[in-house]
Amino acid sequence: MDDIGDMVQEPYYLRNNQNTSIDIFAAKLDFSKSLESRLKIDIGTKYSNVSTDNVTTFESKQEGVWTEETNRSNSFNYDEEVLAGYAMLSKTLGKFNVQAGLRVEHTLSTGNSITLDQIVDRKYTDFFPSLNISHTVGEKHNLSYSYSRRLNRPDYDDLNPFVEFLDLYTFEKGNPFLNPQYADAFGVNYGFGNNFFISANYSYTRDAITQVIEQISEENLSFQTIQNLDNQESISLTFSMPKVWTEWYTTRLSATSFYNEFKSVIPSGILDNKNLAYQLYLCNNFTLPNDWSLEVTGNYRSPMTYGIIEIVSQYSFDLGLSRSILKGKGNLKIGIDDIFKTRRDGGGVFQDDINLTVDNSYDSRRAKVSFSYKFGNQKVKAARKRSTATEDETNRIGA
């Protein structure tokens, strides 16, 4: 319809039905041993197998009859096996604590787009060393230094070549040819007692997995997909400081400045984006009568560029109330996210012949109530936690 209500184009009806099944199997074995001379050894192995089957069918309505759009429907299967082993040594040398580790992963994966007759087989073995050294200087100064090589695999949805339409001229699709991204990360941390903390980090990422916007100019079509960029460099500096003002009022303040640089050849041209941005976080905690606690937090993130996308600034305020009940075994929480409904996503892509502006408004203001209760013996020792050199495993298989 135009401004005066006249029909300028016939309605276009499109619907789709997507069925996805995911089968996950995972098993792991860990062993830990403390030896003499304050030496500790951790070793372990893990195996995971994931199979996903995805079928989507598109239909358009023509003269009142729904007809399958075979050029848009698709069937995609993905299978992945990962066998990993790790060894970690921890040793105390005077005021120094040293932790060194090595993780090895062997991966087999097959992505099969049945409709497009595309099969992507991968087989690779990777090594991920890590090193962490921490020590004290005097009574109140703490320093630590870290290095790790990290791996992030693509999400299963990102590998799926299915097309999802936002409208007739805009859609998004996955990329079955995505490679994992590898990052070398270095960090230095300083703490002054429990009063002040500084963290500086640098990382260099190869095959960085990033959202990009592509355009088919002659057809007035634009679409979002995921691609590997050649490299990404990131530098960040974080200051954080807790402060106890009174017995009933404390604050936590943190400020982070981060610099990102992206360089790559992309379908629309050459990407060479650099950006310095910052983020502020302030949390206020109040102790109220009758054992209630009130928490008010505020966030602000400056405008920034990530990959090909320019992102506008964002800010929000959250509020939460909590109280311990039932002799400490129960906890009641009441909260409101984004009180003033200011959390909006927006930005755009202005690269070569692409000129795209996005303004995304959604219902970000939410009220929530939660209750938790602890059963059994509260003095049982907590399960041991272990940090490894890879980050994506837990998110991908839920283990």
N, C-alpha and C positions, 0 to 999 in steps of 0.2 A: 504494500500500500504506500502511496505517496502522502504528502501533507494534507491533501484534501480528500483522501479516502479512496482514490481510484486504484484499481489493481494494475500494477506495472509488470508483475511477473507471476506466473502460476506457482502455487505452493509446491514445495518439494518435501516429500515425506521420506525419512530414512530411519530405520531402526536396526539394532543388532542384538544378537544373543551370544554371550561369551561364556564358555565353560572351561574351567581350569581345575586340574587336579595335581596335587603335589605329594609325592611320597618321599619321606626322609628317613634315613637310617644313619645313626651315629653311635660310635663306641670309642671309649678312650680308657687308657690305663696310665696312672701316674705313680711314681715312686719317689719318696723323699727320705734322705738320710743325713743326720748331723754327725760329723766326725770330730775327732780331736782337733786341737788348734783352731777352733772356731770356724771350721769349714763345713759348708752345707752343700749337698748335691741334690738336684732335682732332675729327674729324667721322666720321659713319658712318650706315648704314642697315641695317635688318634686317626680313626678312619671314618669317613662320611660318604654317603651315596645319596644323591638327590636325582629324582626323575620328575619332570613336569610335562604334562600333556595339555595343550591349549587348542581349543577349536572356537572360532568365532564366525558367525554367519550374519551378513548384512542383507537387508531386504528393503526395497523401495516400493512405494504405493503408486500404482498406475491404474487409473480408471477404477479405483475402489478395490483393486486386487494387489495383495502383497506378493512381490516377485523377488527371488534371490538375486543379489548382485554378485555374480561369481568372480568378477575382477577385484572385489574388495574383501570377500570372504577368504579365510586362511586357516591352515592347520599347522601348528608348530610344536615340536617335541624337543626337550633338552635333557640330557643326562650328564651327570658330573660325578666323578670319583676323586677324592682327595685322601692321600695317605701322608700323614705328617709325623715327624718325630722331633723331640727337642731335648736339649741338655742345658742345665744352668748351674753355675758354680757361684756360691756366695761366701765371701771371706772377709773377716774383720782384721785389719792391720793397724793397730794403734787407734788413732782417731779416724781412720779411713775405713769406710765400708765399700767393698768392691763386689759388683755383680756382673758376671759375663755369661752370655748365653748364645746358643746357636740353634736355629730351627730349620728343618729341611722339609720341603713339601713337594710331593709328586702328584701332578694333576692330569687327569684324563677327562676330556669333555667332548660332547657331540651335540651340535645344534642342527636340527633338521626341519627346514621349512618345506613341508610336503607340497603345499600348493605352489610355491615358487620354484620347487625342485632345486633347493639350495641346501647343501650339507657343509657344515663347518666343523672339522675335526681339529682338536688341539691336544698336544702332549708335551708337557714341560716339567722340569725340575728346578726348584729355586732354593737358594740359601739365604737365611735372614739372621745375620749376627746382631747382637745388641751388647751394649756396655753402659754401666751406670756406676759412677764414683761419687760418694758423698763424704763430707767431713765437717768438723766443727772448727771454728777459729775463736778461741777464747770461750766464754761461757754462753754468749747469746747469738753468735754469728754462725749460720749454717750455709754451706755451699754444696751444690751437686752439679754434676756434668753428665750428659747422656748422649748416646748415639744409638740409632736403630735403623735398620732397613725394613720397610713396611710394604705390605701388599694389600691392595683393595681390588677385589674382583667385581665385575659388573653385576648389578642386580639382575635377577631373572627376568623381570619386566623389561629392563633395558635391552636385553638380548632378543626379546620377542618382536618380530617385524610387523606385528599387527598395526593397523591404522585405526586411530580413534579420532573421530571428527568432532570439532568444536562448532563448526558451521560448514556451509558448502565450500568455503574458500580457505578454511584453516583447519589443520589437523596435526596430529603428532603420531610418531611411529618409533619403534625400537630399531636396534641395529645389531643383527646377529654376528657381525664381524668385529665387535668391540674386543679389545685386548685388556688384560688387567693393567692397572697402573702401579708403578713402583716408585717409592719415595725414600730418599735418604734424609733422615731428620736428626738435627743437633739441638741440644738445649742446655742452658745454664740457668740455675735457680739460686736465689739468695733469700735467706730469711733472717730477720732480726728478732729473735725470740718468737713470741706469738703476736707481735705488734705490726710487722711490716714485711711484705714479700714482693720480690721482683722476679720475673721470669722472662728470659729472652730465648726465642726459638727461630731456627732457620730450617727450611726444607726445600729440596729440589726433587720435583716429580717428573718422571718420564711417562709418556702416554696418558696424560691426565684426562680422566673421564669427565666430560663437561657437556652441558646442554648447549646446543647451537640452534639457530634459526636459519633455515634455508628458504629460498624463494624460486618459484617457477614463474618468471616475469611474464612470459607470453601467455600464460593461462591465468594470471592474477591469483596464483595459489601461493600460500606460505605454510610452512610446517616446521614443527619442533622435533628434533631428534637428539641422540646422544652420540658423541664422537670422541675419539682420542686425539688430544692436542699433542704437539711435539714435546713441549715441556712447560712447566710452571715453577716459578720461584716464589716462595713466601717467607716473609720475615714478620715476626710479631714481638711486641714488648708489652708486658702486663704488669700493672701495679695493683696490689690489693692490700687493704688495711681494715682489720676489725677494730672497733672502738667501743669500750664500755663507758658510757656516760654516767649512768647511775645503776643501782641494783635492778631497776625495772626497765631500763632503756639501753639498748645496744644497737650499733649499726655495723654494716659491712659494705665497704666501698671498693669497687674494682674498676679500672680503666685499662682498656686494651687498644693499642694502635697496631695496625697490620698493613703490610705492603704486599700486593700481589702483582706479579708480572707474567703475562701469557704471551707465548710466541708460537706460531704454527701457520702452516698452509691449510686453509679451509676451502670448501667448494666455492664460497662467494669471493675469495681473494686471500689476502695476507692479513693475519691477525697479529697485532703487536700492541697490546693494551697493558698499561701500567696504572696503578691506583693506590693511593694512601688513604686509609679510612680509620675510623675509631669507633669504639663501643663503650658505653658507660652503664654501670649497674649499681644501684643503691638499694640496700635492704635494711629496713627498720624493724626491730623486734621490741615489743612491749609486753611486760608482764602485768596482767590485769588481775583484779580481785577474783576470788573463787577458783583459782588455779587455771584461769583462761590465759591464752597467749594470742597476741595479735601481731601479724606480720604484714607490712606494706612494702611493696617492691616497685621500683621504676627502672625501665630499660630505655636506652636510646642508642640507635645505630645510625651513623652518618651515611650520606650517599656513597655508593661504592660501585666498582666495576668488577664483575666476575666473568672471566672468559669473554664472550661476545656481548653479554647482557649488562646494561647499565641499570642499577637498582636505586630507587629513591630511598630517602631516609625513613626510619620507622621508630615509633616510640609507643610505650604502653605502661599502664599501671595495674598491678594486681593486689588483691587483698585476701588475707586468710585468717581464720580463727581456729584454734585447736585447744583441746582439753583432754588430759589424761583422766580416765574414769575406771571404775570397777577395780580399785586397788592397784592401779598401774598396768593391768592386763589389757585394758581397752583404750582406744584412742579415737576421739571424734574430731573430724576436720570439716570446716565449712569455708568455702572460698568463692571468690569472683575473679575471673580472668578478664583482663582488658576492660576495666571499669568504665572508661569513657569511650570505648569502641573506636580507638585510634589506630589499631593495628591493621594496616593496609599494605597490600603488596602492589608495587607499581614500578614502572621503569620503561625500558625499551631497548631496541636494537637499531643502531644507526651505523651500519657497516656496508661499505660499497653501495650496491643498489637497493639495500634493504632499509626501509624507514618504517619502523614498527613501534607503536606506543601501546603500553599495557597498563590498565588501571583495574586492579582486582579487589573488589570489596566483598567481604564475607562476614558471616555472623560469628565474630571472634569473642564477643562478650558472652561468657558462660558462667552460670552458677553451678556449684558442685558440692555434694555432701558425701563424705566417706566415713566408714567405721571399720576399725581393725581390732582383732582380739588375738592375744597370744595364748596358745594352749601349752600345757606340759611344763617341764622344768625350765625356768628362765635362766638357769646357771649353766646350761649345756654350752660347751665351747663352740664358737662359730666355725663354719667351714673355712678351710684355708683358701685364700685367693692367690692366683698366680697371674702375672702379667707376661705376655709374649710379644713377639715382634710384629705379628700381624693383627690387623684391626677388624677385618670384615667377616671373620668366620662366624662369630656369634650372631651377627645380624642376619647372615644368609641362611643359616640352618637352625637357628633357634636353640643351639646347644649351650 
